[in-house]
Amino acid sequence: MDAVSLVDRMLAGDRTALARLMTLVEGRAAAVPAIMARLYARVGKAHVIGVTGPPGAGKSTLVDRMAAQLRAQGRKVGIVAVDPSSPFSGGAVLGDRIRMQAHFLDPGVFIRSLSTRGSHGGIPRAARDIVRLLDAFGMDDVIVETVGVGQTELDIMRLADTVIVVLVPEAGDAVQVMKAGLLEIADLFVVNKADREGADRLQQELSQMLTLRPATEWTIPVLRAQAKDDVGTTPVVEALERHRAFVRTHDRRDERERARRAGDVLDILDEELHRRVREGLASDGLASLVESVRAGTMDPYTAATRILADPQALAALLAKEPRHG
């Protein structure tokens, strides 16, 4: 079935078509630009929630509890669970059915596991398109759970309207949180597994450090929870609702959306140019140059400089046909 038919079926509420489109998007199929262009006018209604934090912080359990409460409010929820890639297959190590099994048969919830596929920031490029598929499908909320934290994790800011950072006492002190850049991206902190030693101290340190930031209209909450026992999760959802209302009544969402659109152009160009260069380097005109690098008779810097300085070589790379489906 062609991509246009799949899009039409998905927009009519066909979950199977949605799943097939997600597979095409994750595999970066040739039809992806056409699929996303067709959907672009229908996106922007869902509230995107990023949930990030170190491995073992209990993010999946918290997402599960949040989804249950959002469903109790009658909201439809999409979940994108970004898993570490298998070193052999490149696919997600953890599957949809392992995570959040209580929601598996709920027609108001759609869960998709997505491998990082080597993305250094913890969010693969396909994630933005899968979020938009869920948005166009009619989900009210889309929760994106990411792997790990770090400087490159800041790309979650471009994807999410609300960023929830989940920490545990064992994750280290608040200074490490500051070094990781999490103070800059969080709209809400959750100290999970709060029954463990050090939870009080971490909560106090985070609260103190947040007072040192320049004053903003949004006061970042630092909440404690024990998601495994569903303790403290209601205040988390309540804080999420307050931030949702804040985003709607301020220019922040518009500003983020403008930044996302500009970033999307760069991402799409980066992906397309990378593909064209990779394929172009295998062509007859450049294959000998690449082979010299492989053989060690030319260094890669000289090879790259020669290509960049050769208008004909660059034109040949850029002349590769764009992918349409």
Secondary structure, DSSP 8 states (H G I E B T S, - for coil): --HHHHHHHHHTT-HHHHHHHHHHHHTT-TTHHHHHHHHGGG-S-SEEEEEE-STTS-HHHHHHHHHHHHHHTT--EEEEEEE-B-TTT-SBSS-TTTS-GGGTT-TTEEEEEEE-TT-TTS--THHHHHHHHHHHHT-SEEEEE----SGGGGGHHHH-SEEEEEE-GGG--HHHHHHTTHHHH-SEEEE-STTSTTHHHHHHHHHHHHHTS---SS---EEE-BGGGTBSHHHHHHHHHHHHHHHHHSTHHHHHHHHHHHHHHHHHHHHHHHHHHHHHTTSHHHHHHHHHHHHTSS-HHHHHHHHHH-HHHHHHHHTS-----
